[in-house]
């Protein structure tokens, strides 16, 4: 089985968020980047589990520049066989999806996995766009994935229950919580990652359809007010006149 796992970088959740150039650009100074958790914990680990059960290879792919090589090595240390970096700045979901599609269309992949979304943009768009570009079936927010021959059985949580679907491979699946458990790279994996192939390929000629005008930080949290549980009148007055929720 030949599996492609799409990964991206995200700022570590402890990073201080700031913007520059008139709030039009994210300030990367001092920011520590990690592999997007949904890509790493669920898509990559499930891909590795399927390889271990069925044989084959797992290739990771990202759209990014030289600074992104560190996250690629992290994914290789977890167990991926090789890596592909499409050498251009990742601007928006469409641009990223079309870059990966241009690479993957002749790759002969049986299965393409993505995380359900990135933790910095929460767009959940790349998987669907990628499937459309490759004319492949797509299931989003999958929490379970099993492969039997050329058939994939997938479960995803829906309102009020769990939906089960079957589809023929090749396919694109976006992976959510429940798909797999996080793996921590061991020393052997870290050492092996240094010699695994990391292939840099040029970007395809893809249009940039969007641009970012400005970013806004969320409003500061208000001070927490403590109300005596016996003083219902004060609580109602604050909810009505200050919070304006009743």
Secondary structure as UniProt FT lines:
FT   STRAND          2..6
FT   STRAND          9..11
FT   TURN            13..14
FT   STRAND          19..20
FT   TURN            21..24
FT   STRAND          25..26
FT   TURN            29..30
FT   STRAND          33..35
FT   HELIX           38..44
FT   HELIX           45..54
FT   STRAND          57..64
FT   HELIX           66..68
FT   HELIX           69..78
FT   STRAND          82..87
FT   HELIX           93..104
FT   TURN            105..106
FT   STRAND          111..115
FT   TURN            119..121
FT   HELIX           126..134
FT   STRAND          137..148
FT   TURN            149..150
FT   STRAND          151..158
FT   TURN            159..160
FT   STRAND          161..168
FT   STRAND          171..175
FT   TURN            177..178
FT   HELIX           187..193
FT   TURN            194..195
FT   STRAND          198..202
FT   TURN            229..230
FT   HELIX           232..241
//
